[in-house]
Amino acid sequence: MEIEKYKGFKAELAIAETFEEIKLLESKAAAIAEFAKKDGIGLDEQNEWGIFRTEITDKKGAWLEKRFPAGGVRGNQYQVAKSKDLTLADSNITKNESSNARLIHNKPELKEKVINDIIASGKVVTPNAVSAGIRKEEKQTENEEIKQNIETQNLIITDKYDVIAIDPPWPYGRKYDPQNSRVASPYPEMSLDDISKIDLPLKDNAVIFLWTTHAFIRDAFKLIEIWGLNYKAIITWDKLRMGMGSTIRMQCEFCLLCIKGKPLIEGSSERDIINESRREHSRKPEAFYSMAERMTTGKRLDYFARSNRVNWDVYGAETEKF
């Protein structure tokens, strides 16, 4: 690296005030980093530029936090909260760009840890790698907190239920990775053996809705046998938007309708398909709960729930998640 050029860029960053000035400096630094990679410059020098690029992103995050403190909100298209008469969209700033910059700026300790981890692993530091690493660290911390809640809360179910909806934390075995494995579960998983040992608090005559995915269809049917249930039908949830997948892109999720004994089910007016857009990971469609309430009577339990719900008891360590 040319020392004078680096000093010059550092000086430019120190005095940059407008977003356009920061973006221009960011583009210059990214171009030099790409040249360094192609020209075979050593890893230490590449990382020096990578850390500098991360500093630029940090300053971008500070600029955004000051001028757009409300951030952005989700809609059918990218929308943002307004700051005076100007929005992020008006400023030609994407949601991901804003999110990554704010994350790096607001997590200085994690930023330093992730940078050191990247260097120790022999990889190249980039702003994208740093923001992804911070998200991964935060998710690991969140999962550990959930595990601790499960251990300390000593959750106990004392009632028996006429209806149970259960969405087991199936063991996908993929670690959360914002860059390479966005489909990994954002919560602690259970082994198939542990799931099979769950003692569902069912009355003698009960209805069970068991959620599963393509990956665990066969295991779901085995689970039904272990629990002593009788299979009746599959409800297919069309999420209306294409998801992830290695052999084919997945868009549907499945709910196995099962019974114990001879419960009353009024499903003659219901269909075996739900059309509703997906929301947060693992969050089930509102149409499902409405359907279940129309079809069944009695006391209902949402097992492994991640939100509270009227007309349902909830069980789980994340009932305030959504």
C-alpha positions as CSV (number, residue, x, y, z in Angstrom):
1,M,0.0,0.0,0.0
2,E,1.2,3.5,-0.7
3,I,1.5,5.1,2.7
4,E,0.8,8.6,1.4
5,K,-2.4,7.5,-0.4
6,Y,-3.6,5.7,2.7
7,K,-3.0,8.8,4.8
8,G,-4.8,10.9,2.2
9,F,-7.9,8.7,2.4
10,K,-7.8,8.7,6.2
11,A,-7.7,12.5,6.0
12,E,-10.6,12.6,3.5
13,L,-12.7,10.3,5.8
14,A,-12.0,12.5,8.8
15,I,-13.4,15.6,7.1
16,A,-16.2,14.0,5.0
17,E,-19.6,15.4,6.1
18,T,-22.1,14.7,3.3
19,F,-23.3,11.2,2.4
20,E,-22.1,11.8,-1.1
21,E,-18.6,12.4,0.1
22,I,-18.6,9.2,2.2
23,K,-20.0,7.2,-0.7
24,L,-17.4,8.5,-3.1
25,L,-14.6,7.6,-0.6
26,E,-16.2,4.2,-0.1
27,S,-16.2,3.6,-3.9
28,K,-12.5,4.5,-4.2
29,A,-11.5,2.3,-1.3
30,A,-13.6,-0.7,-2.7
31,A,-11.9,-0.2,-6.1
32,I,-8.4,-0.2,-4.5
33,A,-9.3,-3.3,-2.5
34,E,-10.4,-5.1,-5.7
35,F,-7.2,-4.2,-7.4
36,A,-5.1,-5.4,-4.4
37,K,-6.9,-8.7,-4.6
38,K,-6.3,-9.2,-8.3
39,D,-2.8,-8.0,-8.1
40,G,-1.9,-10.6,-5.5
41,I,-1.0,-8.1,-2.7
42,G,-0.4,-9.8,0.6
43,L,-3.2,-10.6,3.0
44,D,-2.1,-8.2,5.7
45,E,-2.2,-5.3,3.2
46,Q,-5.6,-6.4,2.0
47,N,-6.9,-6.5,5.5
48,E,-5.5,-3.0,6.2
49,W,-7.7,-1.7,3.4
50,G,-10.6,-3.9,4.6
51,I,-10.4,-2.4,8.0
52,F,-10.3,1.1,6.5
53,R,-13.4,0.3,4.4
54,T,-15.2,-0.9,7.5
55,E,-14.3,2.5,9.1
56,I,-16.0,4.2,6.2
57,T,-19.1,2.0,6.7
58,D,-19.0,2.9,10.4
59,K,-19.1,6.6,9.5
60,K,-21.9,6.0,7.1
61,G,-23.8,4.4,9.9
62,A,-23.2,7.4,12.1
63,W,-24.4,9.7,9.4
64,L,-27.6,7.6,9.0
65,E,-28.3,7.4,12.7
66,K,-28.1,11.2,13.0
67,R,-30.3,12.0,10.1
68,F,-32.7,9.0,10.0
69,P,-33.0,7.9,13.6
70,A,-36.3,6.1,12.9
71,G,-34.7,3.8,10.4
72,G,-36.8,1.9,7.9
73,V,-40.0,-0.2,8.0
74,R,-41.1,-3.2,6.0
75,G,-43.9,-2.9,3.4
76,N,-44.7,-4.5,0.1
77,Q,-41.9,-2.5,-1.3
78,Y,-39.0,-0.8,0.6
79,Q,-40.3,2.1,2.6
80,V,-38.7,4.3,5.2
81,A,-39.6,6.6,8.0
82,K,-39.2,10.2,7.0
83,S,-36.6,12.7,8.3
84,K,-38.1,16.1,7.6
85,D,-39.1,16.0,3.9
86,L,-36.4,13.4,2.9
87,T,-36.5,9.6,3.1
88,L,-33.7,7.0,2.7
89,A,-35.3,6.0,-0.6
90,D,-35.1,9.6,-1.8
91,S,-31.4,9.6,-0.9
92,N,-30.9,6.4,-3.0
93,I,-30.0,4.4,0.1
94,T,-31.1,0.7,0.1
95,K,-32.5,-1.0,3.2
96,N,-29.5,-3.5,3.4
97,E,-27.0,-0.7,3.0
98,S,-28.6,1.3,5.8
99,S,-29.0,-1.8,8.0
100,N,-25.4,-3.0,7.6
101,A,-23.9,0.5,8.2
102,R,-26.0,1.1,11.3
103,L,-25.1,-2.4,12.7
104,I,-21.4,-1.8,12.3
105,H,-21.6,1.7,13.9
106,N,-23.8,0.6,16.8
107,K,-21.8,-2.5,17.8
108,P,-18.2,-1.3,18.2
109,E,-17.1,-4.1,20.5
110,L,-18.6,-6.8,18.3
111,K,-17.1,-5.1,15.3
112,E,-13.6,-5.3,16.7
113,K,-14.1,-9.0,17.8
114,V,-15.4,-10.0,14.3
115,I,-12.5,-8.2,12.6
116,N,-10.0,-10.0,14.8
117,D,-11.8,-13.3,14.2
118,I,-11.7,-12.8,10.4
119,I,-8.0,-12.0,10.5
120,A,-7.3,-15.0,12.7
121,S,-9.1,-17.3,10.3
122,G,-6.9,-16.2,7.4
123,K,-9.7,-14.5,5.5
124,V,-10.0,-11.0,4.1
125,V,-11.8,-8.3,6.1
126,T,-14.7,-6.6,4.2
127,P,-17.6,-4.5,5.5
128,N,-20.0,-7.2,4.4
129,A,-18.1,-9.9,6.2
130,V,-18.0,-7.8,9.3
131,S,-21.7,-7.0,9.3
132,A,-22.5,-10.7,8.7
133,G,-20.2,-11.7,11.5
134,I,-21.8,-9.3,13.9
135,R,-25.3,-10.8,13.1
136,K,-23.9,-14.3,13.6
137,E,-22.5,-13.3,17.0
138,E,-25.8,-11.7,18.0
139,K,-27.8,-14.8,16.9
140,Q,-25.5,-17.1,18.9
141,T,-26.0,-14.9,22.0
142,E,-29.7,-14.9,21.5
143,N,-29.8,-18.7,21.2
144,E,-27.8,-19.0,24.4
145,E,-30.2,-16.7,26.2
146,I,-33.2,-18.8,25.0
147,K,-31.5,-22.0,26.3
148,Q,-30.9,-20.4,29.6
149,N,-34.5,-19.3,29.8
150,I,-35.7,-22.8,29.1
151,E,-33.4,-24.1,31.9
152,T,-34.3,-21.5,34.5
153,Q,-38.0,-21.0,33.8
154,N,-38.7,-24.7,34.3
155,L,-41.8,-24.5,32.1
156,I,-44.5,-26.9,33.2
157,I,-47.9,-27.7,31.6
158,T,-50.5,-28.7,34.1
159,D,-53.7,-28.8,32.0
160,K,-54.9,-31.2,29.3
161,Y,-56.0,-29.9,26.0
162,D,-58.7,-30.6,23.3
163,V,-56.5,-29.0,20.6
164,I,-52.7,-28.6,20.2
165,A,-50.8,-26.9,17.5
166,I,-47.1,-27.8,17.6
167,D,-44.2,-26.6,15.5
168,P,-41.2,-28.6,16.8
169,P,-37.7,-27.1,16.5
170,W,-36.6,-29.7,13.9
171,P,-32.9,-30.5,13.8
172,Y,-31.7,-28.9,10.5
173,G,-28.2,-28.9,11.8
174,R,-27.2,-25.7,10.0
175,K,-25.5,-23.0,11.9
176,Y,-26.8,-19.5,11.4
177,D,-24.7,-17.7,8.7
178,P,-26.1,-14.5,7.2
179,Q,-23.9,-14.9,4.2
180,N,-24.1,-18.6,3.3
181,S,-27.0,-20.2,5.3
182,R,-29.9,-17.8,5.7
183,V,-32.3,-20.8,6.1
184,A,-30.7,-21.9,9.3
185,S,-33.0,-21.9,12.3
186,P,-32.8,-18.7,14.4
187,Y,-33.6,-20.7,17.6
188,P,-32.1,-23.7,19.5
189,E,-33.0,-27.0,17.8
190,M,-33.9,-30.4,19.3
191,S,-32.9,-33.9,18.2
192,L,-35.5,-36.2,16.7
193,D,-35.2,-38.4,19.7
194,D,-35.9,-35.6,22.1
195,I,-38.9,-34.4,20.1
196,S,-40.3,-37.9,20.1
197,K,-40.2,-38.0,23.9
198,I,-42.4,-34.9,24.3
199,D,-45.5,-36.0,26.3
200,L,-48.3,-34.0,24.6
201,P,-50.9,-32.9,27.3
202,L,-53.9,-34.3,25.3
203,K,-57.3,-35.2,26.5
204,D,-58.7,-38.6,25.5
205,N,-60.3,-37.0,22.4
206,A,-58.2,-34.3,20.9
207,V,-57.1,-32.7,17.6
208,I,-53.4,-32.1,16.8
209,F,-51.9,-29.9,14.2
210,L,-48.2,-30.8,13.6
211,W,-46.1,-28.4,11.5
212,T,-43.3,-29.7,9.3
213,T,-41.3,-29.0,6.2
214,H,-40.1,-30.9,3.1
215,A,-37.0,-32.0,5.0
216,F,-38.9,-33.7,7.9
217,I,-42.1,-35.0,6.2
218,R,-41.1,-38.7,6.9
219,D,-40.0,-37.9,10.4
220,A,-43.3,-36.2,11.1
221,F,-45.2,-39.3,10.2
222,K,-42.9,-41.4,12.4
223,L,-43.6,-38.9,15.2
224,I,-47.3,-39.4,14.7
225,E,-46.9,-43.1,15.3
226,I,-44.7,-42.7,18.4
227,W,-47.3,-40.3,19.9
228,G,-50.1,-42.7,19.2
229,L,-52.0,-40.4,16.9
230,N,-54.1,-41.0,13.8
231,Y,-53.2,-39.1,10.6
232,K,-56.1,-37.5,8.8
233,A,-54.9,-34.9,6.3
234,I,-52.2,-32.4,5.3
235,I,-52.8,-28.7,5.2
236,T,-50.5,-27.0,2.8
237,W,-49.4,-23.4,3.4
238,D,-48.5,-21.6,0.2
239,K,-46.3,-18.7,1.3
240,L,-46.9,-16.9,-2.0
241,R,-43.1,-16.1,-2.3
242,M,-40.3,-18.3,-3.4
243,G,-38.0,-19.4,-0.6
244,M,-34.6,-21.1,-0.4
245,G,-33.6,-24.6,-1.7
246,S,-30.7,-26.5,-3.2
247,T,-32.6,-28.8,-5.6
248,I,-35.8,-26.8,-5.9
249,R,-36.9,-23.5,-4.4
250,M,-39.3,-24.1,-1.5
251,Q,-42.5,-22.1,-1.2
252,C,-44.8,-24.3,0.9
253,E,-44.9,-25.6,4.5
254,F,-47.1,-28.4,5.8
255,C,-49.3,-29.0,8.7
256,L,-50.4,-32.6,9.5
257,L,-53.9,-32.8,10.9
258,C,-54.1,-35.7,13.4
259,I,-56.5,-36.9,16.1
260,K,-56.5,-38.9,19.3
261,G,-59.7,-40.7,20.1
262,K,-62.8,-39.3,18.5
263,P,-62.8,-35.6,18.7
264,L,-65.4,-33.3,17.1
265,I,-64.0,-31.7,14.0
266,E,-66.1,-29.3,11.8
267,G,-64.0,-29.0,8.7
268,S,-66.6,-29.5,6.0
269,S,-66.3,-25.9,4.9
270,E,-62.5,-25.8,5.2
271,R,-59.9,-26.3,2.4
272,D,-56.5,-28.1,2.7
273,I,-54.6,-25.1,1.5
274,I,-53.7,-21.7,3.0
275,N,-52.6,-18.8,0.8
276,E,-50.8,-16.2,2.9
277,S,-47.5,-14.4,2.6
278,R,-44.7,-15.6,4.9
279,R,-43.5,-13.3,7.7
280,E,-40.7,-13.8,10.2
281,H,-38.9,-17.2,10.3
282,S,-41.1,-19.9,11.9
283,R,-44.1,-17.5,12.3
284,K,-47.2,-19.3,11.2
285,P,-50.1,-17.7,9.1
286,E,-53.0,-16.0,10.9
287,A,-55.3,-17.9,8.6
288,F,-54.2,-21.2,10.2
289,Y,-55.3,-20.2,13.7
290,S,-58.6,-18.9,12.4
291,M,-59.2,-22.2,10.6
292,A,-58.2,-24.2,13.7
293,E,-60.7,-22.2,15.8
294,R,-63.5,-22.7,13.3
295,M,-62.8,-26.5,13.1
296,T,-62.4,-27.3,16.7
297,T,-63.9,-26.6,20.1
298,G,-62.5,-26.7,23.7
299,K,-59.2,-25.8,25.3
300,R,-56.4,-25.0,22.9
301,L,-52.6,-24.9,23.3
302,D,-49.9,-23.5,21.0
303,Y,-46.9,-25.6,21.8
304,F,-43.4,-23.9,21.2
305,A,-45.3,-20.7,20.6
306,R,-43.4,-17.5,19.8
307,S,-46.3,-15.1,20.5
308,N,-49.3,-14.8,22.8
309,R,-52.7,-15.5,21.3
310,V,-56.3,-14.8,22.2
311,N,-58.3,-18.1,22.8
312,W,-55.1,-20.1,23.1
313,D,-52.7,-21.1,25.9
314,V,-49.1,-20.8,24.9
315,Y,-46.0,-22.8,25.9
316,G,-42.4,-22.0,25.1
317,A,-39.4,-19.9,26.0
318,E,-40.1,-17.2,23.4
319,T,-43.8,-16.4,23.7
320,E,-43.1,-12.6,23.4
321,K,-41.0,-13.0,20.2
322,F,-43.6,-11.7,17.8
